[in-house]
Amino acid sequence: MIVGFSIALIVFSLLLMLLVLMHKGKGGGLSDMFGGGMQSSVGGSSVAERNLDRITIVVGLCWFACIVVLGLLMKLK
């Protein structure tokens, strides 16, 4: 059971990294350094950005839940 949650945590971590990197930079900071500050005409629609936000929040909550469950399993072991 611990191995299963550990694998799920790794998958959620990688997915969360990917989703965060897909977000559009809101100006300034490190996103400008890597070309995120440039305006392009092929930007995503607001619906796609909102859906990306929702998916990121859900994956983040699943990631947090995996950490809590793994902590409880390790404590009770």
Secondary structure as the mmCIF struct_conf table of DSSP 4:
data_model
#
loop_
_struct_conf.conf_type_id
_struct_conf.id
_struct_conf.beg_label_comp_id
_struct_conf.beg_label_asym_id
_struct_conf.beg_label_seq_id
_struct_conf.end_label_comp_id
_struct_conf.end_label_asym_id
_struct_conf.end_label_seq_id
HELX_RH_AL_P HELX_RH_AL_P1 ILE A 2 MET A 22
BEND BEND1 HIS A 23 HIS A 23
HELX_LH_PP_P HELX_LH_PP_P1 LYS A 24 GLY A 25
BEND BEND2 GLY A 27 GLY A 28
TURN_TY1_P TURN_TY1_P1 GLY A 29 GLY A 29
HELX_RH_AL_P HELX_RH_AL_P2 LEU A 30 MET A 33
TURN_TY1_P TURN_TY1_P2 PHE A 34 GLY A 37
BEND BEND3 MET A 38 MET A 38
TURN_TY1_P TURN_TY1_P3 SER A 41 VAL A 42
HELX_LH_PP_P HELX_LH_PP_P2 GLY A 43 SER A 45
HELX_RH_AL_P HELX_RH_AL_P3 SER A 46 LEU A 76
#
